[in-house]
């Protein structure tokens, strides 16, 4: 067993980055994720591993620093919250277009605009449908615990380098601020420049014998279309091989909650309460929001009398749920907005009112 600690989700992101052998973190403070940078500044990893930690002058600057570091084949990352993540969209599109690996953590808060500092899941569409300009995707992972905040840092980097793609950890203010027991990952040494050349020399700029040019610009439309086709094939491969999800008490379920992140935790309590009343309900939790577990939800969902998508937004995932089951099963929505977290009681009440009693 690894080292056990009681930590905040945001603190764990920072600790996991150090232990994952990250080369550089470039960020800008914004609530409710400021503890990521604060923890890194307290830990001083530059004294331990040589990891660079830098507060940029803005989120625009930080994502472009990530762009530069990723071009060198380095493990680089940033973190922000919803308005700050919006400012990064152009840079993320550039990174996706240049086919570079990096990790971005979005500890989301309520909006639109500056909104509130309270937790929300209203960045689902922005993260899963691109967010910036052009035809591109990012891999999106949705943790629902402090432990997964730790585990997904390593997973995100593994996937980012495997496919040369930005990977986003979409958390929220509740998970970022809550404290739980976490088993920390073992330390992984930072890669040497020789190891980077060996692993990434066919595309990165660091000490390569090749003439590698990092850019997302292509003035020839035919060549640009070839790049788009290559990216689409990559996304198809990711959708085929990297889907992750969790099922909870679905073996005998007649109804199904679909929820990610914090809402999936709430739904588990609602399920306990429902089963005490004789209502057989289970949970399907997408862990990868992109690629969305469409086929897995289709196979499970079409066995149900009804499905309820539970979200902390105005209904951003519910269309993906309906498309997955091809509208052959009634799909209802329960949401709270503006940073309000739904209670297990109101989730159960919505299930009874919209599906069970019909």
DOKE-43339 format. One record per residue (C-alpha): residue number from 1; residue in one letter; x, y, z. Coordinates in steps of 0.5 Angstrom, whole numbers, plus 2048, in hexadecimal, padded with zeros to 3 digits. Layout:
<rs>
r pos NUM	code a	u X	v Y	w Z
...
</rs>
This chain:
<rs>
r pos 1	code x	u 800	v 800	w 800
r pos 2	code x	u 802	v 807	w 7FE
r pos 3	code x	u 803	v 80D	w 803
r pos 4	code x	u 7FC	v 80F	w 806
r pos 5	code x	u 7FA	v 816	w 807
r pos 6	code x	u 7F4	v 81A	w 809
r pos 7	code x	u 7F4	v 820	w 803
r pos 8	code x	u 7F0	v 824	w 7FF
r pos 9	code x	u 7EF	v 823	w 7F8
r pos 10	code x	u 7F3	v 829	w 7F6
r pos 11	code x	u 7F9	v 827	w 7FA
r pos 12	code x	u 7F9	v 820	w 7F7
r pos 13	code x	u 7F9	v 823	w 7F0
r pos 14	code x	u 7FF	v 826	w 7F2
r pos 15	code x	u 802	v 820	w 7F6
r pos 16	code x	u 801	v 81B	w 7F0
r pos 17	code x	u 804	v 820	w 7EB
r pos 18	code x	u 80B	v 820	w 7EF
r pos 19	code x	u 80A	v 818	w 7F0
r pos 20	code x	u 809	v 817	w 7E9
r pos 21	code x	u 80F	v 81A	w 7E6
r pos 22	code x	u 80C	v 821	w 7E3
r pos 23	code x	u 811	v 825	w 7E0
r pos 24	code x	u 80D	v 82C	w 7E1
r pos 25	code x	u 807	v 82F	w 7E4
r pos 26	code x	u 805	v 836	w 7E1
r pos 27	code x	u 7FE	v 839	w 7E4
r pos 28	code x	u 7FB	v 83F	w 7E7
r pos 29	code x	u 7F6	v 83F	w 7ED
r pos 30	code x	u 7EF	v 83F	w 7ED
r pos 31	code x	u 7EA	v 83C	w 7F2
r pos 32	code x	u 7E8	v 836	w 7F3
r pos 33	code x	u 7EF	v 833	w 7F1
r pos 34	code x	u 7F4	v 838	w 7F3
r pos 35	code x	u 7F7	v 833	w 7F8
r pos 36	code x	u 7FA	v 82F	w 7F3
r pos 37	code x	u 7FF	v 834	w 7F2
r pos 38	code x	u 7FF	v 836	w 7F9
r pos 39	code x	u 801	v 82F	w 7FB
r pos 40	code x	u 806	v 82F	w 7F5
r pos 41	code x	u 80A	v 835	w 7F8
r pos 42	code x	u 80A	v 832	w 7FF
r pos 43	code x	u 80C	v 82C	w 7FD
r pos 44	code x	u 812	v 82F	w 7F9
r pos 45	code x	u 813	v 829	w 7F4
r pos 46	code x	u 818	v 82D	w 7F0
r pos 47	code x	u 81D	v 82B	w 7F6
r pos 48	code x	u 81B	v 824	w 7F6
r pos 49	code x	u 81A	v 822	w 7EF
r pos 50	code x	u 81C	v 828	w 7EB
r pos 51	code x	u 814	v 829	w 7E9
r pos 52	code x	u 813	v 830	w 7E6
r pos 53	code x	u 80D	v 834	w 7EA
r pos 54	code x	u 80B	v 83B	w 7E7
r pos 55	code x	u 805	v 83F	w 7E8
r pos 56	code x	u 804	v 842	w 7E1
r pos 57	code x	u 801	v 849	w 7E0
r pos 58	code x	u 7FB	v 846	w 7DE
r pos 59	code x	u 7F7	v 840	w 7DB
r pos 60	code x	u 7F9	v 842	w 7D4
r pos 61	code x	u 800	v 842	w 7D6
r pos 62	code x	u 800	v 83C	w 7DA
r pos 63	code x	u 7FD	v 837	w 7D4
r pos 64	code x	u 802	v 83A	w 7CF
r pos 65	code x	u 808	v 838	w 7D4
r pos 66	code x	u 805	v 831	w 7D4
r pos 67	code x	u 805	v 831	w 7CD
r pos 68	code x	u 80C	v 833	w 7CD
r pos 69	code x	u 80E	v 82E	w 7D2
r pos 70	code x	u 80A	v 828	w 7CE
r pos 71	code x	u 80D	v 82A	w 7C8
r pos 72	code x	u 814	v 828	w 7CB
r pos 73	code x	u 811	v 821	w 7CD
r pos 74	code x	u 810	v 823	w 7D5
r pos 75	code x	u 80B	v 821	w 7DA
r pos 76	code x	u 807	v 828	w 7DB
r pos 77	code x	u 801	v 82A	w 7DE
r pos 78	code x	u 7FC	v 82F	w 7E0
r pos 79	code x	u 7F6	v 830	w 7E4
r pos 80	code x	u 7F0	v 835	w 7E4
r pos 81	code x	u 7E9	v 836	w 7E6
r pos 82	code x	u 7E4	v 838	w 7E1
r pos 83	code x	u 7E5	v 83F	w 7DF
r pos 84	code x	u 7EC	v 83E	w 7DF
r pos 85	code x	u 7EB	v 837	w 7DB
r pos 86	code x	u 7E7	v 83B	w 7D5
r pos 87	code x	u 7ED	v 840	w 7D5
r pos 88	code x	u 7F2	v 83A	w 7D3
r pos 89	code x	u 7ED	v 837	w 7CD
r pos 90	code x	u 7F1	v 83A	w 7C7
r pos 91	code x	u 7F8	v 837	w 7CA
r pos 92	code x	u 7F4	v 830	w 7CB
r pos 93	code x	u 7F2	v 831	w 7C4
r pos 94	code x	u 7F9	v 832	w 7C2
r pos 95	code x	u 7FC	v 82D	w 7C6
r pos 96	code x	u 7F7	v 828	w 7C3
r pos 97	code x	u 7F8	v 82A	w 7BC
r pos 98	code x	u 800	v 829	w 7BD
r pos 99	code x	u 7FF	v 822	w 7C0
r pos 100	code x	u 802	v 823	w 7C7
r pos 101	code x	u 801	v 820	w 7CD
r pos 102	code x	u 7FF	v 824	w 7D4
r pos 103	code x	u 7FB	v 824	w 7DA
r pos 104	code x	u 7F6	v 829	w 7DC
r pos 105	code x	u 7F2	v 829	w 7E2
r pos 106	code x	u 7EB	v 82D	w 7E2
r pos 107	code x	u 7E8	v 82D	w 7E9
r pos 108	code x	u 7E2	v 830	w 7E7
r pos 109	code x	u 7DD	v 835	w 7EA
r pos 110	code x	u 7D6	v 838	w 7E9
r pos 111	code x	u 7D5	v 83D	w 7E3
r pos 112	code x	u 7D4	v 840	w 7DE
r pos 113	code x	u 7D9	v 846	w 7DE
r pos 114	code x	u 7DD	v 846	w 7E5
r pos 115	code x	u 7D7	v 843	w 7E8
r pos 116	code x	u 7D8	v 840	w 7EF
r pos 117	code x	u 7DE	v 83C	w 7F2
r pos 118	code x	u 7D9	v 837	w 7F4
r pos 119	code x	u 7DA	v 830	w 7F1
r pos 120	code x	u 7D6	v 82F	w 7EA
r pos 121	code x	u 7D7	v 82A	w 7E4
r pos 122	code x	u 7D5	v 82F	w 7DF
r pos 123	code x	u 7DB	v 82E	w 7DB
r pos 124	code x	u 7D9	v 827	w 7D8
r pos 125	code x	u 7D8	v 82A	w 7D1
r pos 126	code x	u 7DE	v 82E	w 7D1
r pos 127	code x	u 7E2	v 828	w 7D3
r pos 128	code x	u 7DF	v 823	w 7CF
r pos 129	code x	u 7DD	v 826	w 7C9
r pos 130	code x	u 7E4	v 82A	w 7C7
r pos 131	code x	u 7E3	v 831	w 7CB
r pos 132	code x	u 7E8	v 835	w 7C6
r pos 133	code x	u 7E7	v 835	w 7BF
r pos 134	code x	u 7E8	v 830	w 7B9
r pos 135	code x	u 7E7	v 828	w 7B9
r pos 136	code x	u 7EB	v 825	w 7BF
r pos 137	code x	u 7E9	v 822	w 7C5
r pos 138	code x	u 7ED	v 821	w 7CC
r pos 139	code x	u 7ED	v 81B	w 7D0
r pos 140	code x	u 7E8	v 81D	w 7D6
r pos 141	code x	u 7E9	v 819	w 7DD
r pos 142	code x	u 7E4	v 81A	w 7E3
r pos 143	code x	u 7E6	v 818	w 7EA
r pos 144	code x	u 7E1	v 817	w 7EF
r pos 145	code x	u 7E6	v 817	w 7F5
r pos 146	code x	u 7EC	v 819	w 7F8
r pos 147	code x	u 7EF	v 813	w 7F6
r pos 148	code x	u 7ED	v 813	w 7EF
r pos 149	code x	u 7F0	v 81A	w 7EF
r pos 150	code x	u 7F7	v 817	w 7F1
r pos 151	code x	u 7F6	v 811	w 7EC
r pos 152	code x	u 7F4	v 815	w 7E6
r pos 153	code x	u 7FA	v 81A	w 7E6
r pos 154	code x	u 7FE	v 813	w 7E4
r pos 155	code x	u 7F9	v 811	w 7DF
r pos 156	code x	u 7F8	v 817	w 7DC
r pos 157	code x	u 7FF	v 818	w 7DA
r pos 158	code x	u 7FF	v 811	w 7D8
r pos 159	code x	u 7FA	v 812	w 7D3
r pos 160	code x	u 7FC	v 819	w 7D1
r pos 161	code x	u 803	v 816	w 7CF
r pos 162	code x	u 800	v 80F	w 7CC
r pos 163	code x	u 7FC	v 813	w 7C7
r pos 164	code x	u 7FF	v 81A	w 7C7
r pos 165	code x	u 7F9	v 81E	w 7C9
r pos 166	code x	u 7F7	v 823	w 7CF
r pos 167	code x	u 7F4	v 81F	w 7D4
r pos 168	code x	u 7EF	v 823	w 7D9
r pos 169	code x	u 7ED	v 821	w 7E0
r pos 170	code x	u 7E6	v 824	w 7E1
r pos 171	code x	u 7E5	v 824	w 7E9
r pos 172	code x	u 7E1	v 829	w 7EC
r pos 173	code x	u 7E1	v 82E	w 7F2
r pos 174	code x	u 7DE	v 828	w 7F7
r pos 175	code x	u 7E4	v 823	w 7F6
r pos 176	code x	u 7E9	v 828	w 7F5
r pos 177	code x	u 7E8	v 82B	w 7FC
r pos 178	code x	u 7E5	v 825	w 800
r pos 179	code x	u 7EA	v 821	w 804
r pos 180	code x	u 7EB	v 819	w 804
r pos 181	code x	u 7F0	v 813	w 805
r pos 182	code x	u 7F4	v 812	w 7FF
r pos 183	code x	u 7F9	v 80D	w 7FD
r pos 184	code x	u 7FF	v 811	w 7FA
r pos 185	code x	u 802	v 80F	w 7F4
r pos 186	code x	u 80A	v 80D	w 7F4
r pos 187	code x	u 80F	v 811	w 7F2
r pos 188	code x	u 811	v 811	w 7EA
r pos 189	code x	u 817	v 814	w 7E9
r pos 190	code x	u 817	v 81A	w 7E3
r pos 191	code x	u 819	v 817	w 7DC
r pos 192	code x	u 820	v 819	w 7DA
r pos 193	code x	u 821	v 81D	w 7D4
r pos 194	code x	u 824	v 816	w 7D1
r pos 195	code x	u 81E	v 813	w 7D3
r pos 196	code x	u 81A	v 818	w 7D0
r pos 197	code x	u 81E	v 818	w 7C9
r pos 198	code x	u 81C	v 810	w 7C9
r pos 199	code x	u 815	v 811	w 7CA
r pos 200	code x	u 813	v 817	w 7C7
r pos 201	code x	u 819	v 819	w 7C2
r pos 202	code x	u 815	v 817	w 7BC
r pos 203	code x	u 810	v 81E	w 7BD
r pos 204	code x	u 813	v 822	w 7C3
r pos 205	code x	u 818	v 827	w 7C2
r pos 206	code x	u 81D	v 825	w 7C8
r pos 207	code x	u 824	v 823	w 7C5
r pos 208	code x	u 820	v 820	w 7BF
r pos 209	code x	u 825	v 81E	w 7B9
r pos 210	code x	u 81E	v 81F	w 7B5
r pos 211	code x	u 81C	v 826	w 7B3
r pos 212	code x	u 816	v 826	w 7B7
r pos 213	code x	u 811	v 82C	w 7B6
r pos 214	code x	u 80C	v 82D	w 7BB
r pos 215	code x	u 806	v 830	w 7B9
r pos 216	code x	u 7FE	v 830	w 7B7
r pos 217	code x	u 7FF	v 835	w 7B1
r pos 218	code x	u 7FE	v 832	w 7AA
r pos 219	code x	u 7FC	v 836	w 7A5
r pos 220	code x	u 7FB	v 831	w 7A0
r pos 221	code x	u 7F4	v 82F	w 7A0
r pos 222	code x	u 7F5	v 828	w 79E
r pos 223	code x	u 7FB	v 826	w 7A3
r pos 224	code x	u 7F6	v 829	w 7A8
r pos 225	code x	u 7F1	v 825	w 7A6
r pos 226	code x	u 7F6	v 81F	w 7A7
r pos 227	code x	u 7F7	v 821	w 7AE
r pos 228	code x	u 7F0	v 821	w 7B0
r pos 229	code x	u 7EF	v 81A	w 7AD
r pos 230	code x	u 7F5	v 818	w 7B1
r pos 231	code x	u 7F2	v 81B	w 7B7
r pos 232	code x	u 7EB	v 818	w 7B6
r pos 233	code x	u 7EE	v 811	w 7B6
r pos 234	code x	u 7F2	v 813	w 7BC
r pos 235	code x	u 7EB	v 814	w 7C0
r pos 236	code x	u 7E8	v 80E	w 7BD
r pos 237	code x	u 7EE	v 80A	w 7C0
r pos 238	code x	u 7ED	v 80D	w 7C6
r pos 239	code x	u 7E6	v 80C	w 7C6
r pos 240	code x	u 7E7	v 805	w 7C5
r pos 241	code x	u 7EC	v 804	w 7CA
r pos 242	code x	u 7EC	v 809	w 7D0
r pos 243	code x	u 7E5	v 809	w 7D2
r pos 244	code x	u 7E4	v 808	w 7DA
r pos 245	code x	u 7DE	v 808	w 7DE
r pos 246	code x	u 7DB	v 805	w 7E5
r pos 247	code x	u 7D4	v 801	w 7E6
r pos 248	code x	u 7D1	v 801	w 7ED
r pos 249	code x	u 7CC	v 7FC	w 7EF
r pos 250	code x	u 7C9	v 7FB	w 7E8
r pos 251	code x	u 7C8	v 7F4	w 7E8
r pos 252	code x	u 7C1	v 7F4	w 7E9
r pos 253	code x	u 7C0	v 7FB	w 7E8
r pos 254	code x	u 7B9	v 7FE	w 7E5
r pos 255	code x	u 7BB	v 805	w 7E5
r pos 256	code x	u 7C2	v 808	w 7E4
r pos 257	code x	u 7C5	v 80F	w 7E6
r pos 258	code x	u 7CB	v 811	w 7E1
r pos 259	code x	u 7D0	v 816	w 7E5
r pos 260	code x	u 7D7	v 818	w 7E5
r pos 261	code x	u 7DB	v 81B	w 7EA
r pos 262	code x	u 7D8	v 81E	w 7F1
r pos 263	code x	u 7D1	v 81C	w 7EE
r pos 264	code x	u 7D3	v 815	w 7EE
r pos 265	code x	u 7D5	v 815	w 7F5
r pos 266	code x	u 7CE	v 818	w 7F7
r pos 267	code x	u 7CA	v 813	w 7F2
r pos 268	code x	u 7CD	v 80D	w 7F6
r pos 269	code x	u 7CA	v 80F	w 7FD
r pos 270	code x	u 7C3	v 810	w 7F9
r pos 271	code x	u 7C4	v 809	w 7F6
r pos 272	code x	u 7C4	v 807	w 7FE
r pos 273	code x	u 7BE	v 80B	w 7FF
r pos 274	code x	u 7BA	v 808	w 7F9
r pos 275	code x	u 7BC	v 801	w 7FA
r pos 276	code x	u 7B9	v 802	w 802
r pos 277	code x	u 7B3	v 804	w 7FE
r pos 278	code x	u 7B3	v 7FE	w 7F9
r pos 279	code x	u 7B5	v 802	w 7F3
r pos 280	code x	u 7BA	v 7FE	w 7F0
r pos 281	code x	u 7BF	v 804	w 7ED
r pos 282	code x	u 7C6	v 803	w 7EB
r pos 283	code x	u 7CC	v 808	w 7E9
r pos 284	code x	u 7D0	v 809	w 7E2
r pos 285	code x	u 7D6	v 80D	w 7E3
r pos 286	code x	u 7DA	v 810	w 7DD
r pos 287	code x	u 7E1	v 811	w 7DF
r pos 288	code x	u 7E3	v 813	w 7D8
r pos 289	code x	u 7DF	v 818	w 7D6
r pos 290	code x	u 7E2	v 818	w 7D0
r pos 291	code x	u 7E2	v 813	w 7CD
r pos 292	code x	u 7DB	v 812	w 7D0
r pos 293	code x	u 7D9	v 80B	w 7D1
r pos 294	code x	u 7D4	v 80B	w 7CC
r pos 295	code x	u 7D4	v 803	w 7CB
r pos 296	code x	u 7D4	v 801	w 7D2
r pos 297	code x	u 7CE	v 806	w 7D4
r pos 298	code x	u 7CA	v 804	w 7CE
r pos 299	code x	u 7CB	v 7FC	w 7D0
r pos 300	code x	u 7C9	v 7FE	w 7D7
r pos 301	code x	u 7C4	v 803	w 7D6
r pos 302	code x	u 7BF	v 800	w 7D1
r pos 303	code x	u 7BE	v 7FB	w 7D7
r pos 304	code x	u 7BB	v 800	w 7DB
r pos 305	code x	u 7B4	v 803	w 7DC
r pos 306	code x	u 7B7	v 80A	w 7DD
r pos 307	code x	u 7BD	v 80E	w 7DE
r pos 308	code x	u 7BF	v 814	w 7E1
r pos 309	code x	u 7C5	v 818	w 7E0
r pos 310	code x	u 7C7	v 81C	w 7E6
r pos 311	code x	u 7CC	v 822	w 7E5
r pos 312	code x	u 7CE	v 829	w 7E8
r pos 313	code x	u 7CC	v 82D	w 7E2
r pos 314	code x	u 7C6	v 82E	w 7DE
r pos 315	code x	u 7C6	v 827	w 7DA
r pos 316	code x	u 7CD	v 827	w 7D6
r pos 317	code x	u 7CE	v 81F	w 7D6
r pos 318	code x	u 7C7	v 81D	w 7D6
r pos 319	code x	u 7C7	v 81E	w 7CE
r pos 320	code x	u 7CD	v 819	w 7CE
r pos 321	code x	u 7C9	v 814	w 7D2
r pos 322	code x	u 7C3	v 815	w 7CE
r pos 323	code x	u 7C7	v 813	w 7C7
r pos 324	code x	u 7CA	v 80D	w 7CB
r pos 325	code x	u 7C4	v 80A	w 7CC
r pos 326	code x	u 7C1	v 80C	w 7C5
r pos 327	code x	u 7BB	v 80F	w 7C8
r pos 328	code x	u 7B8	v 808	w 7C9
r pos 329	code x	u 7B8	v 809	w 7D1
r pos 330	code x	u 7B5	v 80F	w 7D5
r pos 331	code x	u 7BA	v 814	w 7D7
r pos 332	code x	u 7B9	v 819	w 7DC
r pos 333	code x	u 7BD	v 81F	w 7DF
r pos 334	code x	u 7BF	v 821	w 7E6
r pos 335	code x	u 7C3	v 827	w 7E7
r pos 336	code x	u 7C5	v 82D	w 7EC
r pos 337	code x	u 7C9	v 833	w 7E9
r pos 338	code x	u 7CD	v 839	w 7EC
r pos 339	code x	u 7D1	v 835	w 7F0
r pos 340	code x	u 7CC	v 831	w 7F4
r pos 341	code x	u 7CD	v 82A	w 7F6
r pos 342	code x	u 7C7	v 825	w 7F5
r pos 343	code x	u 7C5	v 821	w 7FB
r pos 344	code x	u 7C4	v 81A	w 7FB
r pos 345	code x	u 7BD	v 81B	w 7FD
r pos 346	code x	u 7BB	v 81F	w 7F7
r pos 347	code x	u 7BE	v 81B	w 7F2
r pos 348	code x	u 7BA	v 815	w 7F5
r pos 349	code x	u 7B4	v 819	w 7F5
r pos 350	code x	u 7B5	v 81B	w 7EE
r pos 351	code x	u 7B6	v 814	w 7EC
r pos 352	code x	u 7AF	v 812	w 7EF
r pos 353	code x	u 7AC	v 818	w 7EC
r pos 354	code x	u 7AE	v 818	w 7E5
r pos 355	code x	u 7AF	v 810	w 7E4
r pos 356	code x	u 7AD	v 80C	w 7E9
r pos 357	code x	u 7A6	v 80F	w 7EA
r pos 358	code x	u 7A4	v 80F	w 7E2
</rs>
